[in-house]
């Protein structure tokens, strides 16, 4: 693992972190270099760091003292592609370790994961429980799950035999399947919109951003991670998270990872904050960035001892 030259700009400091197996990950850093707290934002499947833009900007306003780090998972965004055999959650946990070692080798860290990013966080917690309460001082799990992805909501589609057929087709003809994916995204756009955004009206800008991120993700990346989702189970990490302040947040209209997942996680983590955002869907970080940033800022203040813990919040 290594980190290449970092270039400062008015908005962000950009870097490339090389993972242990040699994959180049695109990293962006915001805020003071000497901040007492580092907040790492991990995006979801078929997304990229831009999905955090509005949350990141709101968080910088609400908690300006933090250093914020975002990066693209392997095969996503500006990060390099990798062997499809490495497209699984255990590898993403190792990648997170490499990023932390490169950009936050010392000092307390708060991990914030949306969807697959939350699963990556839970995987990391399971892999490195000794760091929870020492290096990792807070965790936020947003629109995600600890297990049972195929048991509720749109996740049930993971059990459909067509998924295996789809993955086999991608392995045989990735270019052809990528073109087919672009057509399918247009055909199924209304279903995708409902699944991602719940019952709130969202702006054209947000819809365009979400569509662009989904369409730009290589079909091999998209298909590769599906197998990892089917047998994913990190319920063992929940008890470990009782050591640190933990936020669990979900939209009440999330069809991808329904609120039942968040409620179950919160029940398994002592003293966690459970925040349900009324009417928001799976893309709650795009729909309600101010609400998400408020909750993450409250978590950061809990870590810093500024604000007492809460238990349940329903945000209209």
C-alpha positions in Angstrom: 0.0 0.0 0.0 1.3 3.5 -0.9 0.1 7.0 -1.5 1.2 9.1 -4.5 1.5 12.8 -4.8 -1.3 14.9 -3.3 -2.3 18.1 -5.1 -4.0 20.9 -3.2 -6.8 22.8 -4.9 -9.2 25.4 -3.6 -11.9 22.7 -3.1 -10.1 19.4 -2.5 -6.8 17.7 -2.1 -6.6 14.8 -4.5 -4.5 11.7 -4.0 -4.1 8.1 -5.3 -3.8 5.3 -2.8 -2.3 2.0 -4.1 -3.9 -1.0 -2.4 -2.0 -4.0 -1.2 -2.8 -5.8 -4.5 -1.8 -2.8 -6.6 -5.2 -1.2 -7.4 -5.1 2.6 -7.6 -7.9 4.2 -5.6 -8.9 7.9 -6.2 -9.1 9.8 -2.9 -10.3 13.3 -2.1 -9.7 15.2 1.1 -11.4 18.3 2.5 -10.9 20.5 5.5 -7.9 21.2 7.8 -4.9 18.7 7.5 -4.4 19.0 11.2 -8.0 18.4 12.2 -8.5 16.5 15.5 -11.1 14.2 13.8 -11.2 12.6 10.4 -14.6 11.6 8.8 -14.4 9.0 6.0 -17.3 8.8 3.6 -17.9 5.5 1.7 -20.3 5.4 -1.2 -22.6 2.7 -2.4 -22.7 0.1 -5.2 -22.5 1.7 -8.7 -22.0 5.2 -7.2 -18.9 7.3 -6.6 -17.7 10.1 -4.3 -19.9 12.6 -6.0 -22.9 11.0 -4.3 -21.6 12.6 -1.1 -21.2 16.1 -2.5 -24.2 17.8 -0.8 -23.8 15.9 2.5 -20.1 16.7 2.5 -20.7 20.4 1.9 -23.4 20.5 4.6 -21.2 18.6 7.1 -18.4 21.1 6.5 -20.8 23.9 7.4 -22.2 22.1 10.5 -18.9 20.7 11.8 -16.1 22.7 10.1 -13.3 21.4 12.3 -13.4 17.9 10.8 -11.2 16.6 7.9 -13.4 14.8 5.4 -12.0 12.0 3.2 -13.9 10.4 0.3 -12.7 7.8 -2.1 -14.0 5.7 -5.0 -14.2 1.9 -4.5 -12.2 -0.3 -6.9 -14.0 -0.4 -10.2 -16.0 2.7 -9.5 -15.6 6.4 -10.4 -12.0 7.5 -10.9 -10.5 4.4 -9.2 -8.9 1.7 -11.3 -10.7 -1.5 -12.4 -9.5 -4.7 -10.8 -9.9 -8.4 -11.4 -13.6 -9.4 -11.0 -12.5 -12.0 -8.5 -11.7 -9.1 -6.1 -15.1 -7.6 -6.4 -16.4 -8.6 -3.0 -17.0 -7.0 0.4 -14.0 -8.6 2.2 -11.7 -7.0 -0.3 -13.4 -3.6 0.2 -12.7 -4.0 3.9 -9.0 -4.4 3.1 -9.1 -1.4 0.7 -10.5 0.7 3.5 -7.6 -0.4 5.7 -5.2 0.7 3.0 -6.9 4.1 2.6 -6.8 4.7 6.4 -3.2 3.7 6.7 -2.3 6.1 3.9 -4.4 9.2 4.7 -5.2 8.9 8.4 -2.4 6.8 10.0 -2.9 8.6 13.3 -5.8 10.3 15.1 -9.4 9.3 15.7 -11.6 8.4 12.7 -15.4 8.3 12.1 -16.5 5.9 9.4 -19.7 6.8 7.4 -21.0 4.3 4.9 -24.0 4.5 2.5 -25.5 1.2 1.2 -22.5 -1.0 0.1 -20.3 1.6 1.8 -22.1 0.7 5.1 -21.5 -3.0 4.4 -17.8 -2.2 3.8 -17.7 -0.5 7.2 -19.3 -3.5 8.9 -16.9 -5.8 7.1 -14.0 -3.7 8.3 -15.3 -3.8 11.9 -15.5 -7.6 11.7 -12.0 -7.8 10.3 -10.4 -5.4 12.7 -12.5 -5.3 15.9 -9.4 -4.2 18.0 -9.5 -0.8 16.2 -13.1 -0.1 17.4 -12.9 2.3 20.4 -9.2 3.1 19.7 -8.6 4.2 16.1 -12.3 4.1 15.0 -14.3 6.3 17.5 -17.6 6.5 15.7 -19.6 4.8 12.9 -22.6 5.9 10.8 -24.6 3.2 8.8 -26.8 4.8 6.2 -29.4 3.0 4.1 -27.7 -0.3 4.6 -27.9 -3.7 6.3 -26.0 -6.2 8.4 -27.4 -9.3 6.8 -30.4 -10.7 5.0 -30.2 -8.5 1.9 -32.2 -11.0 -0.1 -34.9 -11.3 2.5 -36.7 -8.0 2.1 -37.5 -5.2 -0.4 -35.9 -5.2 -3.9 -33.1 -7.3 -2.4 -35.3 -10.4 -3.0 -34.4 -10.1 -6.6 -30.9 -11.4 -5.7 -32.5 -14.8 -5.3 -33.9 -14.8 -8.8 -32.1 -17.3 -11.1 -31.8 -14.6 -13.7 -29.0 -13.0 -11.6 -26.7 -16.0 -12.2 -27.6 -15.9 -15.9 -26.8 -12.2 -16.0 -23.4 -12.6 -14.3 -22.5 -15.5 -16.7 -23.4 -13.3 -19.7 -21.3 -10.4 -18.4 -18.3 -12.8 -18.0 -18.7 -14.0 -21.6 -19.6 -10.7 -23.4 -18.9 -7.7 -21.1 -19.0 -5.1 -23.9 -22.3 -6.3 -25.3 -23.8 -6.5 -21.9 -22.6 -2.9 -21.0 -24.6 -1.6 -24.0 -27.6 -3.7 -22.9 -27.3 -2.1 -19.5 -27.5 1.4 -20.9 -30.7 0.5 -22.7 -32.2 -1.3 -19.7 -31.5 1.8 -17.5 -33.7 3.9 -19.8 -36.5 1.3 -20.0 -36.6 0.7 -16.2 -35.9 4.3 -15.2 -39.3 4.7 -13.5 -38.8 1.6 -11.4 -35.2 2.6 -10.6 -36.4 6.1 -9.6 -39.0 4.7 -7.2 -36.5 2.3 -5.7 -33.8 4.9 -5.2 -35.8 8.0 -4.2 -39.0 6.8 -2.4 -42.0 9.0 -2.5 -40.4 12.4 -2.3 -40.2 14.7 -5.4 -36.5 15.2 -6.2 -34.8 17.7 -8.4 -33.8 17.1 -12.0 -30.2 17.7 -10.9 -30.3 14.9 -8.4 -31.9 12.5 -10.8 -29.3 13.4 -13.5 -26.5 12.8 -11.0 -27.8 9.5 -9.9 -28.4 8.3 -13.5 -24.9 9.4 -14.6 -23.2 7.5 -11.7 -25.2 4.3 -12.4 -24.6 4.5 -16.2 -20.9 5.2 -15.9 -20.2 2.1 -13.7 -18.7 -0.7 -15.7 -21.0 -3.7 -16.1 -18.3 -6.0 -14.8 -18.2 -4.0 -11.5 -21.9 -3.9 -11.3 -22.3 -7.7 -11.7 -19.2 -8.7 -9.8 -20.4 -7.5 -6.4 -23.8 -9.2 -6.6 -22.6 -12.6 -5.4 -21.0 -10.9 -2.3 -24.4 -9.4 -1.4 -26.2 -12.7 -1.5 -24.4 -14.4 1.3 -23.4 -11.2 3.2 -23.7 -11.4 7.0 -21.9 -9.1 9.4 -24.2 -9.3 12.4 -21.1 -10.2 14.4 -19.9 -6.6 14.0 -23.0 -5.1 15.7 -21.9 -6.0 19.3 -18.5 -4.6 18.6 -20.0 -1.2 17.6 -21.6 -1.0 21.1 -18.1 0.3 22.1 -18.5 3.5 20.1 -21.2 6.1 19.3 -23.1 4.7 16.3 -25.7 6.3 14.0 -28.1 4.1 12.0 -30.1 6.1 9.4 -32.6 5.1 6.8 -35.4 6.6 4.7 -38.9 5.2 5.6 -39.6 4.6 1.8 -36.3 2.8 1.1 -37.2 -0.2 -1.0 -33.6 -1.5 -1.5 -32.7 -1.8 2.2 -36.0 -1.3 4.0 -36.2 0.3 7.5 -36.5 -3.2 9.0 -32.7 -3.6 8.4 -31.9 -0.4 10.2 -34.2 -1.2 13.1 -32.5 -4.6 13.5 -29.0 -3.1 13.4 -29.9 -0.4 15.9 -31.4 -3.1 18.2 -28.1 -4.9 18.1 -25.9 -1.9 19.0 -26.2 -0.5 22.5 -27.0 3.2 22.7 -27.1 3.7 19.0 -29.0 6.6 17.4 -31.7 5.5 15.0 -32.8 8.1 12.6 -35.7 7.5 10.2 -36.1 10.1 7.4 -39.8 10.3 6.6 -40.6 9.6 2.9 -36.9 9.3 1.8 -35.8 6.3 -0.4 -32.5 4.5 -0.7 -30.7 7.6 -2.0 -31.4 9.5 1.1 -28.0 11.1 0.9 -29.1 12.7 -2.4 -32.6 13.5 -1.3 -32.1 14.8 2.2 -28.4 15.8 2.5 -29.0 18.4 5.2 -30.8 15.9 7.3 -28.1 13.3 6.9 -25.4 15.9 7.6 -27.2 17.0 10.8 -27.2 13.4 12.0 -23.5 12.8 11.1 -22.6 16.1 12.8 -24.4 15.1 15.9 -22.4 11.8 15.8 -19.2 13.8 15.5 -20.2 15.9 18.5 -21.0 12.8 20.5 -17.6 11.5 19.7 -16.1 14.8 20.9 -18.3 14.8 24.0 -20.1 18.0 22.9 -23.6 16.5 22.7 -25.4 13.7 24.7 -26.6 10.5 23.0 -30.1 10.1 21.6 -32.1 7.0 20.8 -34.7 7.5 18.0 -35.4 10.4 15.7 -38.1 10.6 13.0 -37.3 13.4 10.6 -40.2 14.7 8.5 
